[in-house]
Amino acid sequence: MVVTDAAQAVVGFGLIGLKRTVPSFVTTAVCYGVLAAVAAPLATAGGLTALWAALALVNFAQTAGKAYAFHRHSRSVGMGRNTSGPRSGKAVIP
């Protein structure tokens, strides 16, 4: 569980670096909102072990959601700075 929590934090900081904080906020709000909604029935049915498992699942879901947002928003970083080169379709004149 510690690994998934650390991973979601790292990707979340990456989104902050890209100045895209809304996806991180939405992912956290949705994941922890679902956890809050199911916590009481889950604790009644499965006890503390079930709650720890649910928290690990929530952290994994946050990691996946934030990683998706990070990759989606980081694709455009650096685009437009150098418009010449082999990938731009323009000839490079030395």
N, C-alpha and C positions, 0 to 999 in steps of 0.2 A: 504494500500500500504506500509506503514511503516513496518508492520509485515513481509510481504514477502521480503522486502529489507533486513531487519535484519536477517531473516532466511537464505537467500542465502549467506549473509556475514559470518554467523556462520559456515555453512557447508563448505564454501570456506576456512575459517581458519582451519577447520578440515583437509581439503586436504593439506594445507600447513604443518600442523603438521605431516601428513603422508609422506611428501616430494613428493607429487604428484600434482604439480602445473599446469601441462598441461591440465588436464580435466577442471579445473576451468577457465583457460585462453580461451580454445576453446568454452566452454559454454557461457562465457561472450561475446566473439567476435561474435559468431553466433547470439545470442539473440539481442544484441545491433545493429548488422549489419542489421538484419531484421527490427528492429525498425527504423533505419536511412533510410532504403529504403522506408518504408511506411509512414513516418512522414508527408511529404508534402501533399500527396493525402489525408491522413487521417485528417489532420488539415483543409484542404479545405472542405471535406465532413462533418466532425463532430465537428470541432472546438476544443477548449481546453479540453472539457470534453472527447472527443474521444482520445486525446493524453494521458490524465491521465489514462484512462482505458487501453490503449495499454501499457503504462509503468507498470501498475500493472500486466498485463498479462505477460510481459517480465520478471518481477521480479519473478513471480510464475514459469515460465518456467526455469529460472536460478536455482531456488531452487530445482525443480524436477531433473534437469540435474546434478547438483552438488551433491545432495543427492544420486542419483543413483551411481555416480562415487565414492562417499565416502564409501557407503556400499560395492561396488564391491572391492575397494582396501583395506578396513579395515578388510575384512574376513581373510586375510593372516597374519595380525599382531599377533605376539605372537606364530605363528606356528613354530615348530621346537625347541623351547626353552626347553620345558618339553615334552619329548617323551614317558614318562611313565604315566600311569594313566588309568582311566576307559574308556576314549574315544579313546585311542591310540590302543587298542587291545592287549596291553602288560600287563602282570601281574605286580601288584605293590607289591614289597617285603618290608615290614616294617622293 
